[in-house]
Amino acid sequence: MGVIRQSRLFFHIPPVLSIVSAYVAVKNYNLVQLFSVILSLLLIETFVSSVNNTYDIETDKSSLLMKTQNPIVTGELSLREAQVMNLVLPVLSIAVGVFAGPYWIGLPLIGIVLTVLYDIKPFRFKDRPLGALMPPLSECLPFLFGYAAATSSFVLPPWALCVFAFLYFNGTVVTKFLPDREVDLKLGIRNFSTTYGVEATRRADIGSTILAATILMVGVFLGGLSPIGVPLLLISVALQLRTLAQGAEALKNPAVFRRFASGMIPNSVSMALSVIGSVL
């Protein structure tokens, strides 16, 4: 159970959906290659989650949100077991990625570099304001590399760029820093929330949510995406904005944050439907 919680599999649904939609969009039904891409992705995404938990033990012990979510803190997984995962997972991801072809192999390599920069000292961009720009890459890079693997080319059509931008801004969830803002302030951590304040963090999320929806709508009207996913998109955005409208203090509640973060799933489903519908 500890390994499963360390993996945070729920949060890997959006990038998997983006890869599947890319393969369907170009009508590449090579299931062996698609399976290799998805398995390689899940392995490197699990590595990212595992490293994050491993290097956040001290802060998570005092965290309102993570003290019950980090399996190392709760005792479900030992530190040694986590360190073994951190060593084995990227190797397996690269090994499996070889079967996906040369256009995919860059994804796990970039994932390793970004994870080291984001979580591990002396870099640890997670504790810097601009570090909030790095996690969205975990949402959009799988689509780009998945599309490249499916087409054996890095040439992207206009609608693919719309999807890239949508995934990026949809992944900019700086709200995740709010439940632990007081703890981070005591520890001297200068992330987005502690640097710019609660209200600025809330406004940043409102702006990124609206911008993400706008970009996908542009893709529908100008980039050739199907409107089939628009109703779900509008419902999802409305629910997210309703959560954000509760006020800055409410967003520091872990339960409210989880409700907001879960809105990324239907957003990503709407994106996948719009991509797939454009070729059906």
N, C-alpha and C positions, 0 to 999 in steps of 0.2 A: 504493500500500500504506500509505503514511503517513497518508493521509486516513482510510482504513478503521480503522487502529489508533487514530487520534485520536477516532473516533466511538464506540468501545467498544460496538458493536452488540449484543454478547452480553447486556449488562446492560439492554438495552431490551426484552427478551423479556417479563418480568413485566408491565410496564404495557400492552404491546400485548395480551397475553392478557386482562387485566382489561377492556379496552375491548371486545374481541370478545365476551367473555362477557356484558357489559352489553347489547350490541345483541341478542344471541340471547335473553337473558332477557326482554326486552320485545318480542321478535318484530318488530324493526325490521330489515328486509332491504334497506334503501336502500343499495346497494353503493357508489354514488357518494359519498354522505355518509360512510359508514364508511371508505372509502379516503381521503377528505379528512382525516378525524379522525386516522387512523393516520399518514398522511404528515406532517401538521402536528406530531403527537407526536414522530415520529422526528427531525424537523428541530430541534425545541426541545431534545430530549434530547441530540442530537449537539452542539448549542450548549453545553449544560451541561457535557458531557464535555470539549469543546474549551477552554472557559474554564478549567476545572479544571486541565488540563494546562498551559495557557499561564501561569497564575499560580503554578504549583507547580514551575517549572523548577529553581530553586535547591535546594529541598528534595529533589526527585526525583533530583537528581544524586548525592545521598548515600544514597538510599533503597534498602534491600535488595529491596523489592518493585517499585518504580516506575522504577528506573534502566534497566530493560530493557523497560518497558511504555510509557513516555512517548515518543512518536515524535519530539518536539522534542529531547529529551535524546539519543536514539540517532542523530539526524541524518536520520531518514527524512522529516521535515517541517520546513521552515524556520519561524522565528518570524513572518516576514511572512505566510507562507501561513496560519498558524494565526490571525493577527489578521484576515485577510480572512474566514476562516470565521466568526470571532466576530462580524463585522459583518453578513455576508450571511445566515447561518442564521436568526436571529430574525425578520428581515424576511420571508424566505420562509415561515417557519412561520405568521406572522400572515396573510400573503397567502393561503396555502392554507387556513388556518383559517376564512377568510371563507365559503368554500364549505360548511363544516360547520355554519354557522348561528351565531346570536348566543349560544347557550348554551355553545358550545365556546371562543369567542375569548378568554375570560378565562384559559384555561390557559396559552397561550404568554406572555401578559402577566405573569401571576404567576410563571411560570418565569424570565423575565428578571429580575424584581425579586429573587427568592430567590437566583439565581445571583450577582448583584452583591453581595448581602449576605453570602453564604457565602464567596466566593472573593476579592473585590477589597478592598484597603485603601482607606479606613481602617476599613471594617466588618469584613470577613474573620472571620466567626463560626466558620469552620473551625478556627481556632486558639484557640477558647474551649471550655470543657467542655460548655456547653449547645448548642454547635454541632452536636453529635451528633444532636440532635432534628430538624434540618432536612432531611437527606437522605431520611428516610422519606416526606416529603411527595411526593417524586418517584415513590413507589410508589402512594400512595393518591389523590392529586389527579387523575391521569388517569382512574381509575375513576369518581370523582364527576362530573367534567366530561363523560366519555364517556356516562355514564348520563343526565346532563342533556341532552346533545345528542340522544340516542336518543329521549328522551321529551318533549323541549321543555318540561322542567319541572325544578325543583330539589327537588321533593318526593320523598323517598326512603322506600321500604318498610323495615320492621325488618331484614330480612335484608341489605339494602344497607349498613346501619350496621355490621353484624357484619363484612362484607367490608372495609369501610373500616378498622375497628380491626385486623383481621387483617393487612391490607397494611401498616398503619403499624408495628405491632410486629415484623412479619416483616422490615421494612426497617431496623430499628434494629440495624445490624451495627457496633457500636463496636469489634469485633475488628479492623477494618481498620487501626486505629491501632497495633496491637501490633508488627508487623514493623519499624516505624520509630521505636519509642519512644525508643531511645537517641539517634538522630539528632535527634528533636524536642526532647529534653531539652537537648542541646548548643546548639540554636538558640533555646532559651527559649520554645518553643511550649507553650501550656497547653491542650492538648486533653483529651479524656476520659481517655485512658490515662496521660498524663504527670501529670495532676492527681490521679487516684484510684488509680493503680497497676494492675499487671498482673492481680492476682487479682480486684480489684473489676471490672475490665473483663470478665474471663471470666465472673464471676457475673452481670453485667448481661446478657450474651448468653444465658446459660442461662435466665435468667428471662424474657427477651423471646421466646425460642424456645418455651418451654413456654406462655407467655401467649398467643402467636399461635395455637398449636394449640388451646388451650382455647377461645378466642373463636370459631374456626371451628366447633368441636364444638357450642358453644352455638347458633350459627346453624343447625346441622343439626337439633338437637333442639327448638329453640324458635322459630327464625326462618324456617323453611320452606325451608332449603337442602337439596339432595339429598345423601345419604350416599355417592354414587358416588365422590367424591374422597377419602374418609376413608382407605382403605387406603394410597394413595400418600402422603397427608399423614403418617401414622404412620411409614411407612418413612423418609421424608425427615427427620422430626424425630429419629428414632432415630439416623440417620447423623450429623446435626448435633450431637446431644448426645454421641455417641461421640467426635467430633472435639474437642469442648470438654472432654471428660473426660480428655484426654491430659495436661492440665496447662498451667499458665500459660506456661512456657518453650517448650513445643512450639508454642503458638499464635503465637509470634513468628517461626516459620518461614514464609516466603512460600508454600511449597508447601502447607502445612497450611491457611493462610488461604484460598488459592484453592479448596481442597476444601470448606471451610466455606461460602464465598460461593456456590459453585455449587449448594449445597443450596436456595437461594432459588428456583431454577427449578422443580424438582418441587413445591415448596410452592405456587408460583403456579399450576402446572398443576392441582394438586388443588383450588385455589380455583375456577379456571375451570370444572372439571368439576362441582363442587358447585353453582355458579350455573346453568350450562347444564342440568344434569340436573334441576333443580327445575322446569323448564318443558317438558321433553320427555315 
